[in-house]
């Protein structure tokens, strides 16, 4: 579930009708933490009443963490993810008109970001995803820089691992932690935990060759999606993906893809 209640958002937005929507704080005020907190409380109540499996996607509001911890202690089947951009960026540094940073829920404060990291450490947050959401540049309204009318979504799939390594390393976490958050836990969530998410006998040889000592600056050439813009452009990151193997087959090396795309449908 995407956990935001529209009533909270609509009420907050109504109070901002004369505000400057090129300023990021205006957009942030339009999607208060209460919208996530209220939605998650409602979902947990429904989970308790109807006994269904609940997964909260792209959590950004630290205000909701205590009720998620309580749900865990109660034994409810609840899991939650956050995203790389919530763990890397902070609202205080988003420039005026920089609509490449718009997403929903929004990027919040530096203090909020650190609380999300603490929740990863204590297991309240299970995993980290990208919520990769590309679009043509015109949908981001770069010319007008209007956070209200711009498309909401962050493109971060191409640099997700270096972003996580940069931030995790600065807080004392290891590659083992990142592998748990970005490989093992997602595999378990989608039911592939007997084949994916670990380097172990009997598992698919899905491997990443990662240079921890390397540092680089994100440029358009690093963005392997159709429209090469991103909120990560210009960021200096630690760690670099040198190669990627899927089931033992080389599919990416030296910042380029190898072979033809292939895959299979996973039945639900």
Steps between C-alpha positions, in 0.01 A plus 500: 500500500605855421415648840373858469147613582367755249290691757816615681666599174194684367459696824866599507499597131190714544688712752781557247299649212698827511838337567800493266503151347854543366618473862551144625373580854160578344480154346623341822225675698241369254584138591540500880621202699149470638378374161734199523454451874119494476503266200733254673292501819191425289675220309630339820149511647363331189782245507414414861128473425521308170824304547670582169867535411594871486801660332552878514693637201734803491464619859633852551337614827691415817185591697355162400789293636364452856168355378689269261721380787191440713337300220809279483495439874134409471594235245309649207620397151630848408812595308627832370751643256662836452692636200852606413399863445347529848828367644726729295337840445360753748229761451720783630731471198247476216531815286219720380336362186696172509204281408724199434474452879121476503361166610214376714529460789751786500864517601494631857746655746851386590378407849223289347757330274711396800197349669441287191860378522444413867189303402704302248750421774240372746302309236185713502561565129556171316643602168612777265359548149546771236139573400664584165251726320624640168321744274572733203670826609201713403290325766736633767416860396862610523430827318250617761639308801152444641493226764120486492464419129821300441500121474582335833769238475875442551723319251767318698528138390833545319684629808305335783783285633766777512246735660426245771865414549595867536239563767523163677878513527482849655278355775703189576300248294655238269438349160347203686234734640431644155470150352244413767295815433522497119529131407406253773197684640348588159542139386316381809223756447424381146542129573834435327704445816596142406665617176584868539648742751808305617831366377451137597494148359187439293427870449512682167841651430374861512818687584633854514869587476528810719807717553473650850807723450374672187342847506317674217268787417161417350476615137241436231718218364440312826121510462386200302143601431332677210491853641839570656414739779485428871514661841831315542680685219812663637504293822839361605462136598723231648511150357449401139330210326759349266296206372168323547418133436150352476493121546872500427471695174679834466239769429683821598865606512702820454185715513340318205253216451597172335279261307127526440233553766331181614274393781192310597168577659469414868143385573334662801 
